[in-house]
Amino acid sequence: MEKSIWYFLIVNSLSQMYYCLKRMGESCREHVGNIFRPVPTEYANEFLVLRNEMTRLYPRSLDCAPASQIRNDAAALQSLLSDYRKRIIHDIQTRQLNIEAMTVFLSVVQKSQELLSALRHLMRGGE
């Protein structure tokens, strides 16, 4: 019984990851297809740093790194993304930014947080 619970937790986490990636891709494809303006460089560059940290974290989860360390690192990245998301929302409200581009970008940041949450759940299920 206990093994089946962990199995479903792992499958659910992987399904969440797939869903997040799919939604991110759809949003970006629609944005490019509609020829909306790009996200300002300052936002894109800051996100790329966080994205690079995420892309380094996922392979570590496969390389027998301690699950607790992966969960802690994912939580730290989630916190950084949360702060970044709040700043984007503030800037949307107070600056003259392209709302279409920033809405898509905000969605990507939020889905990135969800990806990290799913990774944390996956690592909990894999112990």
Long-range contacts (C-beta under 8 A, 24 or more apart in sequence): 6-125, 6-126, 9-121, 9-122, 9-124, 9-125, 10-122, 10-125, 10-126, 12-121, 13-118, 13-119, 13-121, 13-122, 13-125, 14-118, 14-122, 16-114, 16-117, 16-118, 16-121, 17-115, 17-118, 17-119, 17-122, 20-111, 20-112, 20-114, 20-115, 20-118, 21-111, 21-115, 23-107, 23-111, 24-107, 24-108, 24-111, 24-112, 27-104, 27-107, 27-108, 28-104, 28-108, 30-104, 31-100, 31-101, 31-104, 34-100, 36-98, 36-100, 36-101, 36-104, 37-98, 37-100, 37-101, 38-101, 39-101, 39-102, 39-104, 39-105, 40-97, 40-101, 43-88, 43-102, 43-105, 44-105, 46-84, 47-84, 47-105, 47-108, 47-109, 50-77, 50-80, 50-81, 50-84, 50-112, 51-112, 53-77, 54-112, 54-115, 54-116, 57-116, 57-119, 58-119, 61-119, 61-122, 61-123, 67-123, 67-124, 67-126, 67-127, 70-119, 70-120, 70-123, 71-120, 71-123, 71-124, 74-116, 74-117, 74-119, 74-120, 74-123, 75-116, 75-120, 77-116, 78-113, 78-116, 78-117, 78-120, 81-109, 81-112, 81-113, 81-116, 82-113, 84-109, 85-109, 85-110, 85-113
